[in-house]
């Protein structure tokens, strides 16, 4: 039994709202949370520490409210999807008729950091469809760049205002969502330390290990090694030759690109959720790459498909 | 100390080393075999050549390569026919073969030697594809046996076997460098050791090697030691997980390097569930 604006809806009821002050933020979030608390629905709230403290002070009963303690939930889009799926499964198993979730993506004002989160906002329309979830995504107009506002309107079927007015987003793209092209890394404009053409995954790993040792932490280097291995394997098996690996290094960071001349995965959700069926398919390797503590960008272009991996500090 | 991993030389092998030696032809193999035998004799081992063909000619050959002159039975250098160890039945019975290796090793010890050293060119025995599985299983058991008993062996395989060579090579503790990206070897405590790089490129070979590993009779668990792994991707980890699912006893993995632990954590493996805390 679902309550509130999502009454009678099936699957993920996905809304966005914009606020420009704490008062507007409160006007958006308090009715959403209080209505859920009154209906006995689990309420999941994921903002930064300051906003979480404000919300705690505004709500009457926090016993049904979860503030995910793990700030790493939003480390990468794929991990956020997986972490929330596990939470939803738990609540549904405990009999929840609806789960209310509200949160804010991290560091939106920080230029290229939005990379990949546009795909997240598009993907959750599909991948959370199995659950009675009401998702309210709030964006601060002070930090959300125009490109972010554009993505929000294209990825949320409904928009709610601080005054409580709900409207359909006229720009919502259901299946034909066009992801933002990844922001180029300055290092990519320079000559790579090494370029390997049609070489094995093992050779790519050896080159990366040699260049990356001491440049980034062992933990990040391990993630990059796992990532490049999966990306090269995919390029060799599923891509169109030549498969080209380029590696750049700067103090405290490594950038790797794996390019082939094929079209890349057609599925707009590729990498964000595990592929169904055969584990040996392209999907699981790409999904694994997205679970790592490295920045991952997929680029579809006329000259082929590129997986870019960045470890260490993500900008120069 | 057993020699584990890729090796560049057949020299300096100890009492329990199990080496795969790949060569072009018999003429290429014999000098190495001779050195292997002379080294064994110097270590106080009984050495034995496992072969087939005209017994007199083989004895003369082995005496020559071992530098001992004409052989006399029951002494330090022996010639044993393939049939004596591997029997006449098809396919060969790996457990029965291992018992014969054990009996010969115990006999050498009883005769006052420090152990048994065997050299054999396996090429003709394993040439037929339908015999290869049973012989590979023999190698797995021989590897396990030599890790705990004073049996050292140099198993020769000729290059003419093509891709089949790698499937035998990967089941030896010591192999020529560059022949196989990974090895499955026996640890001294009964665990199965994995060494090298495991990725999609050798996925089929790894799964085939896994199919040839069985828990030792009477063992309540099967332990995989992952400490020598340089790299393992999700394909190989899922293969190991599937193996664990089908294994009749619980599979335990230990000493996984951080990179392997990381990949396993991301994959949320289900069937390597009986893990020692902190190992994976």
Interface residues (C-beta under 8 A of the other chain):
Chain A: X200 X201 X202 X205 X218 X219 X222 X223 X225 X226 X229 X230 X233 X237 X279 X280 X284 X285 X288 X291 X292
Chain B: X181 X197 X199 X200 X201 X203 X231 X233 X234 X235 X238 X258 X259 X262 X263 X266 X267
